[in-house]
Amino acid sequence: MKISTTLRGVAAMGALALAAGAQAQSTYPSKPITIVVPASPGGAIDIAARLIGTRLAAAWGQPVAIENKGGAAGMLGSDFVAKAAPDGHTLALVASSHAINPSMYRKLPFDTVKGFEPVVQTHVVPLMLVVHKELPAKNVTELVGHLKANPGQLSYASSGNGGAPHMSAELFRTMAGVDITHVPYKGSTAAHPDLIAGRTALMFDTVAAVAPQVKGNKLRALAVTTTRRSSVFPEVPTLAEAGVKGYDTSTWGGLLAPAGTPRDVVARLNAEVNKALAAPEVREKLMAAGIEPAGGTPAQFGAFIQTEMQRWAEVAQRAGIQPE
């Protein structure tokens, strides 16, 4: 009698849990959604968030606000979401700095993995290696030769310490065996005037950011960092094709929810965002900006983040970068 009563209790608890899950699925979203972009407006994650937010609002009939919370290498906005209610109404669309920061900072305000529920990888953005127009290097082989002939005499610009452009340049430096000084700026656009003027020699930046300067013949493009060529500049080779075998980096974006967000809510978000990324008009707008749509499952995105953390930790170690 006591056993059957216990079994009935367990069954009742299971039924209540299933009912709660079904109710969360059926009522979500029950209020406006906020997608926090931990960066200033205009970048790849901001563009992706606004395109996805418009599709979610149309599909679910709830407003979707995009809130830019830049600062502290993206940690300010991400921390805001990590501490938000885990109900799927406050999300973060993070960039690759999310996986790089553990190698750059000794103490983060959240756990990069345990503080969030991965929802979906939204996109990948190839970086482009560009040089000052008067630099005597028409290709990557000539660039490496020039840098080796002038060790320690030239500098490269980046959008700031710890971002994908900085770390991609460090990977190039170690793989090519060259000695070049890093000059960080507060954002990539702040670096462009000095690069165009020749005060720095080269830079790794997103295709979207440097496209106007390359098309305007103000900078020379030597290579892209991904294993596939950019859809915007198909004539520009990859670094691997240009002679740096095995080179492959990018910046990327992906949607995160606070840890503890119900699985069915994550699943519903994942399905709708994948649907948005597959929409022709969304794909066209992303690719026109040099952004390659991604997609996939929450598990795939979670595994990808951990792989990226390990990879950038190894790059930082080889480059001799010590966490601050």
Secondary structure by P-SEA (a helix, b strand, c coil): caaaaaaaaaaaaaaaaaaaaaaaaaaccccbbbbbcccccccaaaaaaaaaaaaaaaaccbbbbbbbbccccaaaaaaaaaaccccccbbbbcccccccccccccccccccccccccccccbbbbbbbccccccccccaaaaaaaaaaccccbbbbccccccaaaaaaaaaaaaabbbbbbbbccccccaaaaaaaccccccccccccaaaaaaaccccccccccccccccccccccccccccccccccccccccccccccaaaaaaaaaaaaaaaacaaaaaaaaaacbbbbbbcaaaaaaaaaaaaaaaaaaaaaaccccc
